[in-house]
Amino acid sequence: MGGVSCTRQTTPAAAALAVVLLVMCSAVSSCPPSDRAALLAFKAALHEPHLGIFNSWTGADCCNKWYGVSCDQETRRVADINLRGESEEPIFERAHRTGYMTGYISPKICKLKRLSSITIADWKGISGEIPRCITSLPFLRIIDLIGNQISGTIPSDIGRLHRLTVLNVADNAISGWIPPSLTNVTSLMHLDLRNNKISGPIPRAFGNLQMLSRALLSGNQISGPIPESLTRIYRLADLDLSRNLISGPIPSSLGKMAVLSTLNLDMNRLSGPIPVSLFSSGISDLNISRNSLDGKIPDAFGVRSYFTVLDLSYNKLSGPIPKSIASASYVGHLDLSHNHLCGPIPTGSPFDHLEASSFVFNDCLCGKPLNKPC
């Protein structure tokens, strides 16, 4: 009853100090106005008509519940933009659809100087070019722009991004050569350039990318040979150069790579014999179909040979099917069709589970499963 309320004890000076402290705390915990302005300029260049993913981009603090935006906890600078057009997040579940967005990636994104990752993926309609200024972001680790309609070239000075670990621009309309400076990005672990209009050779110094584990370059117009330096990337596990214009021989050193397990070279212009080393390596998924490879299939299979896929179809291979295939640890899918092979098809595993389609359109193969007695 006789108590005095706290508000009555507050002096004007104390109230003013509280306001100042509140403003200072708010300034520290909010994103800088320059980052907020850059994000709003980025948003203004895009149009997303169905999901309303930008509806949350309101208020002074872009670090507070702005969809797809993450900030550094200490500096409150924007660190990540993560906008995926295909997601299982509630905003997509409610709409019962995947995302569709048009517009372009504004160069204003380069005002976000502490940006670590840019993911603007699978929106299907975003066009324009990759902003040239993106190479001025020194902390950038991830660029993921897969599944849009982005055109133009990969920035020629992308080699400036010394922290970059992921470059994914697959399924776009990017043209031009692979920039030689890309080989300076020695931190790169995942490179995905699939299904674009990229031409020219694979850079000779590609082997500088010693941290690379996946190199996916299929579905382009890349020409020239497979550079020998590529075979010296110790960590490379997945190499896909299929559906290009690559010519010359298959380097035998590909079969000596320590952890390479998937090698897709199909639909190119490769010629010469198949290196013996490919059949006693750690490669389990090998597709070298639809080239101009000639000579005999090496009789070099053994206990180290383990193939979930072995596709040698549509080449110019001749001679018999090597009997040593039967000594392989495992052969799942085998396709030797559309060659110039001759002689009896061996019996036993793995031949007893294969269909005639694995052997058709050869010169003179005979035996099961073909309806041609020897």
MOTAQUI-V485448 format. One record per pair of residues at least 12 apart in sequence whose C-alpha atoms are under 8 Angstrom apart, sorted by the first residue. I is the first residue (numbers start at 1). J is the second residue. Records with the same first field share a line. If there is no record, write none. Layout:
I: J  J
This chain:
28: 76
29: 76
30: 60  61  62  63  64  76
31: 60  61  62  63  71  76  77  78
32: 76  77
33: 60
34: 111
35: 62  77  78  111  112
36: 60  61  62
38: 108  109  111  112
39: 108  109
40: 57
41: 106  108  109
42: 105  106  107  108  109
45: 103  104  105  106
46: 101  102  103  104  105  126
47: 101  102  103
48: 99  100  101  102
49: 100  101
50: 95  99  100
51: 91  92  95  99
53: 67  91
54: 66  67
63: 76  78
68: 80  81  82  83
69: 81  82
77: 112  114
78: 112  114  115
79: 112  114  115  116  117
80: 115  116  117  118
81: 117  118  119  120
82: 117  118  119  120
83: 119  120  121
84: 99  119  120  121  122  123
85: 98  99  100  120  121  122  123
86: 98  99  121  122  123
99: 122  123
100: 122  123  124  125
101: 123  124  125  126
102: 123  124  125  126  127
103: 125  126  127  128
104: 126  127  128  129
105: 126  127  128  129  130  131
106: 131
107: 131  132  133  134
109: 134
110: 133  134  136  137
112: 137
113: 137  138  139
114: 137  138  139  140
115: 137  139  140
116: 139  140  141  142
117: 140  141  142  143
118: 140  142  143  144  145
119: 142  143  144  145
120: 144  145  146
121: 144  145  146  147  148
122: 145  146  147  148
123: 147  148
124: 147  148  149
125: 148  149
126: 148  149  150
127: 148  149  150  151
128: 149  150  151  152
129: 150  151  152  153
130: 150  151  152  153  154  155
131: 155
132: 155
135: 155  157  158  159  160  161
136: 160  161
137: 161
138: 160  161  162  163
139: 161  163
140: 161  163  164
141: 161  163  164  165  166
142: 164  165  166  167
143: 164  166  167  168  169
144: 166  167  168  169
145: 168  169  170
146: 168  169  170  171  172
147: 169  170  171  172
148: 171  172
149: 171  172  173
150: 172  173  174
151: 172  173  174  175
152: 173  174  175  176
153: 174  175  176  177
154: 174  175  176  177  178  179
155: 179
156: 179  180  181
157: 179  181  182
158: 179  181  182  185
159: 181  182  183  184  185
160: 181  184  185
161: 185
162: 184  185  186  187
163: 185  187  188
164: 185  187  188
165: 187  188  189  190
166: 188  189  190  191
167: 188  190  191  192
168: 190  191  192  193
169: 192  193  194
170: 192  193  194  195  196
171: 193  194  195  196
172: 195  196
173: 195  196  197
174: 196  197  198
175: 196  197  198  199
176: 197  198  199  200
177: 198  199  200  201
178: 198  199  200  201  202  203
179: 203
180: 203  205
183: 203  205  206  207  208  209
184: 208  209
185: 209
186: 208  209  210  211
187: 209  210  211  212
188: 209  211  212
189: 209  211  212  213  214
190: 212  213  214  215
191: 212  214  215  216  217
192: 214  215  216  217
193: 216  217  218
194: 216  217  218  219  220
195: 217  218  219  220
196: 219  220
197: 219  220  221
198: 220  221  222
199: 220  221  222  223
200: 221  222  223  224
201: 222  223  224  225
202: 222  223  224  225  226  227
203: 227
204: 227  228  229
205: 227  229  230
206: 227  229  230
207: 228  229  230  231  232  233
208: 229  233
209: 233
210: 232  233  234  235
211: 233  234  235  236
212: 233  235  236
213: 235  236  237  238
214: 236  237  238  239
215: 236  238  239  240
216: 238  239  240  241
217: 240  241  242
218: 240  241  242  243  244
219: 241  242  243  244
220: 243  244
221: 243  244  245
222: 244  245  246
223: 244  245  246  247
224: 245  246  247  248
225: 246  247  248  249
226: 246  247  248  250  251
228: 251  253
231: 253  254  257
232: 257
233: 257
234: 257  258  259
235: 258  259  260
236: 257  259  260
237: 259  260  261  262
238: 260  261  262  263
239: 260  262  263  264
240: 262  263  264  265
241: 264  265  266
242: 264  265  266  267  268
243: 265  266  267  268
244: 267  268
245: 267  268  269
246: 268  269  270
247: 268  269  270  271
248: 269  270  271  272
249: 270  271  272  273
250: 270  271  272  273  274  275
251: 275
252: 275  276  277  278
253: 277
254: 277  278
255: 275  276  277  278  279  280  281  282  283
256: 277  278  281
257: 281
258: 282
259: 282
260: 282  283
261: 282  283  284  285
262: 283  284  285  286
263: 283  285  286  287
264: 285  286  287  288
265: 287  288  289
266: 287  288  289  290  291
267: 288  289  290  291
268: 290  291
269: 291  292
270: 291  292  293
271: 291  292  293  294
272: 292  293  294  295
273: 293  294  295  296
274: 293  294  295  296  297  298
275: 298
276: 298  300
279: 298  300  301  302  304  305
280: 300  301  302  304  305
281: 304  305
282: 304  305  306
283: 306  307
284: 305  306  307  308  309  310
285: 307  308  309  310
286: 307  309  310  311
287: 309  310  311  312
288: 311  312  313
289: 311  312  313  314  315
290: 312  313  314  315
291: 314  315
292: 314  315  316
293: 315  316  317
294: 315  316  317  318
295: 316  317  318  319
296: 317  318  319  320
297: 317  318  319  320  321  322
298: 322
299: 322  323  324  325
300: 324  325
301: 324  325  326  327  328
302: 324  325  327  328  329
303: 327  328  329
304: 328  329
305: 328  329  330
306: 328  329  330  331
307: 330  331  332  333
308: 330  331  332  333
309: 331  332  333  334
310: 331  332  333  334  335
311: 333  334  335  336
312: 334  335  336  337
313: 335  336  337  338  339
314: 336  337  338  339
315: 338  339
316: 339  340
317: 339  340  341
318: 339  340  341  342
319: 340  341  342  343
320: 341  342  343  344
321: 341  342  343  344  345  346
323: 346
325: 350
326: 348  349  350
330: 350
331: 350
332: 350
333: 354
334: 354  358
335: 357  358  359
336: 358  359  360
337: 357  358  359  360  361  362
338: 359  360  361  362
339: 361  362  363
340: 361  362  363  364
341: 362  363  364  365
342: 362  363  364  365  366
343: 364  365  366  374
344: 365  366  367  374
345: 365  366  367  368
347: 368
352: 369
354: 369
355: 369
356: 368  369  370
